[in-house]
Amino acid sequence: IAMSANWADFIKSDTAYNYISTWHYINLPANLSKTEVFNFLNTQTEPNIYNKTIEMIGVLKNSKSTLAQKKMALRLLIHFVGDLHQPMHTARKEDLGGNKVLLTWFGERSNLHRVWDESLISFQQLSYTEYTKIINHAKPQQLLNWKKASLKDCVFESYQVCNKIYATGIKNDDKLSYRYNFDWVDTLNEQLLKGGVRLAKILDDIYGT
């Protein structure tokens, strides 16, 4: 699973897969209520992380899907559930999900999206196995609540975190380093853990375990 998780990013270098580029995220306007977010999700017809995650689950549940279709769907599902819990994948269209918020991370040029996609995680200097052991300590009630969440709830939770990130007033040319990690590492770890728990629940539902 760990190796498959990044496959959907690896294939971005292959133009044959350009058609899935918009499947990794959904752009949402700022400061919507939960009802407004849910209504927004219901009205979006263009491919996005919400409707394509539903589609991949459908492919895996469909007994008529070919093995090749199921392999593709499983790889994408694993990745999309992770992306869904990365708050900048539920961000603003006008700045391309934080990609146009140009800043520095420990003195190196970066952007807000990349900080949340890669830099914060890499800064912890942990392997997959080490990271799993460190964050895998959810309380029983947390597990119950996280597993009960619908896919729409997952989108809204990430969107709420995204709004908080923007609310700090982060802007072009900001210099991020230790303080930013201190302020956000707990949120980062909770989002990672939620993603893992919810992926497990989805896979359990699909395969009936």
matplotlib code that plots the C-alpha trace (Angstrom):
import matplotlib.pyplot as plt

x = [0.0, 2.8, 4.4, 1.1, 0.1, 2.4, 1.7, -0.8, 1.8, 4.6, 2.5, 2.1, 5.3, 3.5, 1.3, -0.9, -2.3, -3.0, -6.7, -6.6, -4.8, -8.0, -9.0, -6.6, -8.4, -11.6, -11.6, -14.0, -14.9, -13.9, -16.0, -18.9, -21.1, -21.3, -24.6, -23.1, -20.1, -22.4, -24.6, -21.5, -20.3, -23.7, -23.6, -20.1, -20.1, -16.5, -14.0, -12.7, -11.4, -14.8, -16.7, -13.7, -13.2, -16.8, -16.2, -13.1, -15.0, -17.7, -15.2, -13.8, -17.2, -18.3, -17.9, -17.7, -14.6, -11.5, -8.4, -6.6, -9.5, -9.4, -5.7, -5.9, -8.9, -7.2, -4.0, -6.1, -8.3, -5.4, -3.9, -7.1, -8.1, -4.7, -5.1, -8.5, -7.1, -4.4, -6.2, -4.7, -6.5, -9.8, -8.5, -9.0, -9.2, -7.7, -4.3, -4.4, -4.7, -1.9, 0.5, 0.6, 1.2, 5.0, 7.1, 10.2, 10.6, 13.7, 15.2, 14.3, 11.8, 8.5, 4.7, 1.9, 0.7, 4.1, 4.6, 1.5, 2.0, 5.7, 7.7, 6.0, 6.0, 9.6, 10.7, 9.7, 12.5, 10.7, 10.3, 6.8, 7.1, 8.4, 5.7, 2.9, 4.1, 4.3, 0.9, -1.2, -2.6, -6.2, -8.6, -11.5, -14.0, -12.0, -11.8, -15.6, -16.2, -13.7, -15.1, -18.7, -17.7, -19.1, -16.9, -18.6, -17.7, -14.1, -14.1, -15.7, -13.1, -10.2, -11.9, -12.2, -8.5, -7.8, -9.8, -7.8, -4.6, -5.7, -7.0, -3.5, -2.9, -0.2, 0.9, 3.6, 7.2, 6.4, 9.3, 8.3, 10.4, 10.4, 7.4, 5.2, 6.0, 5.3, 1.9, 0.7, 2.4, -0.4, -3.0, -0.8, -0.5, -4.2, -5.0, -2.6, -4.1, -7.6, -6.7, -5.3, -8.2, -10.8, -8.9, -9.0, -12.7, -13.4, -11.4, -13.2, -16.5, -15.4, -14.0, -16.4, -14.0]
y = [0.0, 2.4, 1.9, 2.2, 5.3, 7.6, 5.9, 8.5, 11.3, 9.3, 9.0, 12.7, 12.6, 10.4, 12.6, 9.6, 10.1, 13.9, 13.2, 12.4, 15.6, 17.2, 14.1, 14.9, 17.9, 19.9, 23.7, 25.3, 28.9, 30.4, 30.3, 28.0, 26.3, 22.5, 22.5, 24.8, 22.5, 19.4, 21.2, 22.3, 18.7, 17.6, 20.1, 19.5, 17.4, 17.9, 15.2, 16.0, 14.1, 13.7, 12.2, 10.2, 8.6, 7.5, 6.2, 4.2, 2.6, 1.6, 0.0, -2.1, -3.2, -4.1, -7.8, -7.1, -4.8, -6.3, -7.0, -4.1, -1.8, -2.9, -2.4, 1.1, 1.9, 0.6, 2.6, 5.7, 5.2, 4.8, 8.0, 10.0, 9.2, 10.5, 13.6, 14.2, 14.6, 17.1, 20.4, 22.2, 19.7, 21.4, 24.9, 27.9, 27.9, 31.4, 30.3, 26.8, 25.2, 27.2, 26.5, 30.2, 31.3, 31.5, 31.5, 30.0, 26.9, 27.0, 29.4, 27.4, 28.5, 26.7, 27.3, 26.7, 23.5, 21.9, 22.7, 20.6, 18.0, 17.2, 19.6, 19.3, 15.5, 15.3, 17.6, 15.0, 12.8, 9.5, 6.5, 5.2, 2.6, 5.0, 7.5, 4.9, 3.8, 7.4, 8.6, 5.4, 6.2, 7.3, 7.0, 4.6, 7.4, 9.1, 5.9, 5.5, 9.1, 9.0, 5.8, 7.1, 10.1, 10.1, 11.1, 14.5, 14.9, 14.1, 16.9, 19.3, 18.5, 19.2, 22.3, 23.6, 23.0, 24.8, 27.8, 28.0, 27.9, 30.8, 32.6, 33.0, 35.5, 33.5, 35.3, 35.5, 35.9, 34.6, 32.7, 29.5, 27.3, 25.9, 28.0, 26.8, 23.2, 23.8, 25.4, 22.8, 19.4, 18.2, 19.0, 17.3, 14.1, 14.0, 14.4, 11.6, 9.3, 10.1, 9.3, 5.9, 5.0, 6.0, 4.2, 1.1, 1.5, 2.0, -1.1, -3.1, -2.0, -3.0, -6.4, -7.3, -7.9]
z = [0.0, 0.9, -2.6, -4.4, -2.5, -4.6, -7.9, -8.9, -8.5, -10.2, -13.4, -13.7, -15.8, -18.4, -20.6, -21.2, -17.8, -18.1, -18.0, -14.3, -13.3, -11.9, -10.0, -7.1, -5.7, -5.6, -5.6, -3.1, -2.5, 0.9, 4.1, 3.1, 5.7, 5.9, 4.1, 1.4, 1.0, 0.7, -1.9, -3.8, -4.0, -5.3, -8.1, -9.4, -12.6, -13.7, -12.5, -9.0, -6.0, -4.5, -7.4, -8.6, -5.2, -5.4, -8.9, -7.9, -5.0, -7.5, -9.8, -7.0, -5.9, -9.4, -10.1, -13.8, -13.5, -15.1, -13.1, -14.8, -14.0, -10.3, -10.1, -11.4, -9.2, -6.1, -6.7, -7.3, -4.3, -1.9, -3.2, -3.3, 0.3, 1.3, -0.9, 0.5, 4.0, 2.8, 3.3, 0.3, -1.9, -0.9, -1.4, -3.7, -7.4, -7.6, -6.2, -7.6, -4.2, -2.7, -5.6, -6.4, -2.8, -3.2, 0.0, 1.4, 3.6, 5.6, 3.1, 0.0, -2.6, -2.2, -2.2, 0.3, -1.4, -1.5, 2.2, 3.0, 0.4, 1.2, 3.3, 6.6, 6.4, 5.3, 8.1, 10.6, 9.2, 9.7, 7.6, 6.7, 9.4, 12.0, 11.2, 11.4, 14.8, 16.2, 15.1, 15.4, 18.8, 18.2, 21.1, 20.8, 20.5, 17.8, 15.8, 16.0, 15.0, 12.1, 10.7, 10.8, 8.6, 5.1, 2.2, 2.2, 5.9, 5.0, 2.4, 4.8, 7.6, 5.3, 4.0, 7.6, 8.2, 4.8, 6.0, 9.2, 7.2, 5.0, 8.1, 9.4, 6.7, 4.9, 1.8, -0.9, 0.4, 3.8, 5.4, 7.0, 9.3, 12.8, 14.1, 11.2, 12.0, 15.7, 14.9, 12.5, 13.2, 15.4, 12.7, 10.1, 12.1, 12.8, 9.1, 8.2, 10.9, 9.8, 6.2, 7.2, 9.4, 6.8, 4.0, 6.1, 6.7, 2.9, 2.1, 4.7, 3.2, -0.3, 0.6, 3.3, 6.1]

ax = plt.figure().add_subplot(projection="3d")
ax.plot(x, y, z, "-o")
ax.set_aspect("equal")
plt.show()
